[in-house]
């Protein structure tokens, strides 16, 4: 790293800090290597993109450019940093590379020189977003094993143990994820769990959108150190959007992509090690005792005192872009393994959108659903059983002996019974909406199909709610004092109405934006 920042050779404090921070990533890398983690690695995947750009239509009919067309090429085993001011299009670029952009964009992206296939690309790629979407009553170990079981194929390995160790989560492996309802791990640890789940998938490509945002400096360094370890040990290409990393974090990246805003344009693309010397060659040397990445953002952010964004965009066009385009052309001409061939390298592999068949998806989802339900007192006892029993006793006590009253009063009792049963289905809507968040996130990563998730939830939620409804009917029927010969008909029609309402509320929960709108 000393040669990498040759442009700062006259800054002794800077060189001292760099030399002191070097062992951080190497120690973790040695730990993984000693554990023989190379057996987890898949075939490497290079990523080439050409003329990739994005613009949004305005009400006037014109288009506003968010990211001007850009090109580049990354090799397997590299840790790449995407940096730039707000609005420069770095997250947009990451989404397009990760095939997560749903809006139309220009350009093409190739894997090993082959055009991406929307059906098979998620099999070798992992996307880690800014949100940590996981059930509260899940343990850290279960979360990592879940991804490993559904995303890997062939003989099962112990990758989850390596991932937990790499991200410093072994000591909290059996602790709940936690949230508003139950105490669990810290926010920084939750962020590392999300990254560990991505690593457990053993993907050849990994895309991380601001994985260090909201973390302490120590947690941020630990996350990036682990990502570098995984990139080198597993030969994975990892692309990370990151904001102003401190020195110890920045020096772990192999490549830097620096963007400016209004509109998003390339200012630098190349080795992180040569970024300082390049800035100096462009007439903007890094001042003494200044973090280089802080200075980089100061000079490419429009409107700041040190703003030189137009200058660096022009210098990029003149000096770096021809070299990058030449590299891109070589990447287009060099044909490596296709995604299908990469998958078949693993013994026992299967092609298709999912790594495991439907019955194994269902098995994993059912196991998770049962575990979470049994641990959540609100879902199991509160809403599932206790609430119907309490309602049955309260309402039943109000209609004690109505089974011997005139028909008109009996009809009123049946109406109240059906109404209470129907409205009881609303209690499950928040849980269904929360589970929908998990499903939406995990199905986008090709962990399982929507059908497997629905079936697993059906096998747990429907029997539980049916038992609660049956208890409620039985209690109210007993209080009313109807003749036993009427029980079968009353029970049948009440359960039928209950299932109709339950289906209706389930449908509302499926289409509603959030719990407030659903209710």
Residue, then its C-alpha position, 0 to 999 in steps of 0.5 A: x500500500x506504500x507504493x499505492x499512495x506514492x503521491x503522498x510520500x511526503x506525508x509521513x503521518x499518512x504513511x504511518x497510519x496506512x502501515x498500521x492498518x494493513x494487518x486488519x484485512x490480512x489477519x481475517x484473510x489468513x483465518x479463512x484460508x487456514x480454515x480451507x474455505x477455498x472449498x466453498x468458492x464457486x467459479x469466478x465471474x467478471x462483470x463488464x458494462x458498456x454505455x450504462x445510463x439512466x434518465x427519468x422522464x419529466x412532466x414536460x416530456x423531457x428526460x433528466x439524466x441521472x447517470x450519463x452512459x458509462x462503461x467499466x470492467x471488474x475481475x473476480x476477487x476484487x472489492x470495488x467501492x462506488x463513491x460520490x456525492x448524493x444524487x450522483x447515481x451510485x445506487x442507480x449504477x449498483x441496481x443496474x449492475x445487480x439487475x434490480x432496476x425495474x425502470x428502463x435504462x440504456x446499455x448492457x451488462x455482461x457476465x464473463x463476456x455473456x449477456x445476463x439471463x434474467x432467469x439464472x443471474x440471481x443464482x450467482x448474484x446476491x444483493x444486500x440492500x440498505x434495510x435489514x429485513x428479517x423476522x424478530x424471533x429468528x436467531x442469527x445462526x438460523x438466518x445464515x443457515x437459511x440462506x445457505x440451505x436455499x441458495x447452495x447446491x450439491x453437497x452441503x458445507x459448513x459455510x455458515x460457520x465461516x460466515x459467522x466467524x468472518x463477521x464476528x457473530x459467533x458469540x451471538x449466533x444463538x441470539x434473536x435478531x430482535x426488534x420492537x417486540x423482543x430484545x435482540x442483537x444490536x443494529x451493527x450486528x444486525x447489519x453484519x447478519x444481513x451481510x453474512x446471509x449474502x456471503x452464505x449464499x456462496x455467490x460469485x457476485x455480491x452487491x452491497x448498497x451502503x452496508x456501513x451506513x449507520x454503523x460505528x467506525x469499528x463496525x464499519x471497518x469490521x464489515x469491510x474487512x470481512x467483505x475483503x476476506x470473502x472476496x479474496x478467499x472465495x474469488x467473489x467480485x464484491x461491489x459496494x456503495x460506500x460514503x466517505x470511509x475512513x482511511x483504514x476502511x478505504x485502503x481495503x478496497x481494490x478498485x474505486x469508482x468515483x462519480x460526480x452529480x448533476x448529472x452523474x458522471x465518472x471522475x475516476x475508475x481504477x485501482x484505489x492504490x493509484x487514486x491519490x497519484x491520479x488526483x495529483x497528476x490532475x493538478x489537485x494533490x491531497x493536502x497534508x493530514x487529510x483523509x484522501x477519500x474525504x478530499x475526493x468527495x470535496x472536489x467532486x461535489x458540485x457547489x462546495x468550495x473545492x468543487x472541481x467536478x467538471x474538471x475531473x469529468x473532463x480529465x476522465x474523458x481525456x485520460x482514463x476513458x480510452x483505457x477503460x473502453x479498451x479494457x471493456x472491449x477485451x472483456x466483451x471479446x473474452x468469453x468465459x463460462x456461462x452462468x449455466x456452466x458456472x452452476x454445473x461446476x458444483x457437484x449435484x447442481x441443478x439448473x433453473x431459477x432456484x438452487x433447491x427443488x420446491x419440496x426443500x423450499x417448503x421444508x425450510x420455510x415451514x421449519x422457520x414458520x413453526x419456530x417463529x410462531x412457537x417463540x412469538x407469544x402474540x402469534x401463538x397464544x395471544x391472537x391464535x388462542x387466547x383472544x378467541x377464548x376471551x371473546x368467547x367467554x365475554x360474548x357468551x356470558x352476555x347471551x347466557x341461556x339464549x338457546x331457550x329464547x324465541x327465534x328472533x333473539x336466537x338470530x341476534x345471538x347467531x349474528x353476533x357470533x358470526x360478526x365476532x368470528x369475522x372480525x377476529x380475522x383482522x388480528x392476523x393482518x399485521x403479521x401477514x403484512x410483516x411476513x409479506x416484507x420478508x417474502x418480497x425481499x427473499x423471493x427477489x434473491x431467488x431463495x424460494x418461490x412465492x408458492x412455497x412461502x404461501x403454502x408454508x404460511x397456510x399450513x401453520x396459520x390456518x390450523x391455528x386460527x381454525x382451532x381458535x375459532x372452533x374454541x370460540x364457537x364451542x364456548x359461546x354455544x355452551x353459554x347460550x345453552x342450545x340443544x346439542x342437535x343444533x351444534x353441527x349445523x351452527x358449527x358448520x355455518x360459523x366456520x364457513x363464514x369464518x373462512x370466508x372472512x379470513x380469506x377476505x382479510x388475507x387478500x386485503x393484507x396481500x394488496x395493502x401498502x401497510x397495516x394502517x391502510x389494511x385496517 
